[in-house]
Amino acid sequence: MSSHIDEDYELLQKVAKGDSKAFESLYKKHKAALYGFCVYLTGETMRAQDIYQDTWIKISENANMYQARNSFKSWSFQIARNLFLNQIKRDKWEDKVSDDELNQEADSSETEKNYFDKEKNQILEQIINGLPENQRVAIVLFLVEDLDHSQIANHMKLSVNHVKVLIHRAKQNLEKEFKGRYRG
């Protein structure tokens, strides 16, 4: 067991007993990675913030459930992923556009370059969100969280070869779909 896993396990044991300083240490150590994962998973900052906060609540409530054989990062990502999937089931209209986005699109001062960059990002987000679940999770962990194949395999509870296939297929789907949609 690595020292990071040992340290996180000890912190979570303290969190389970109500130690707020242990929770604060754990939060400071992992907040950036978990928030980044939530943003990429959801594709939108408002939903990501909700999932992020709910994940920390679940971590606090279930600290005694953590098993030291997995990394805290993997465990927390799994909680975030489950919360996101539950939210999608509740919210059948996940692709609604907020008033802020409509106002931004109507803003005539937006440059052409910014428009095309925004369009590319929106298309990529739509394509990523449309990937089969395992491909989406694998490609996000690989590209955004910069995890290697074995870390992703551990997180997803799959073989390394299966993860390689998922990432390869996700890249193929992204390239194919992007070429078909983007005209810039």
ABEGO torsion letter per residue (X at the ends): XBAAAAAAAAAAAAAAAGBAAAAAAAAAAAAAAAAAAAAAAAGBAAAAAAAAAAAAAAAAAAAAABBAABBAAAAAAAAAAAAAAAAAAABABAABBBAAAAAAAABAABBAAAAAAAAAAAAAAAAAAABBAAAAAAAAAAAAAGBBAAAAAAAAGBBAAAAAAAAAAAAAAAAAAAAAABAX
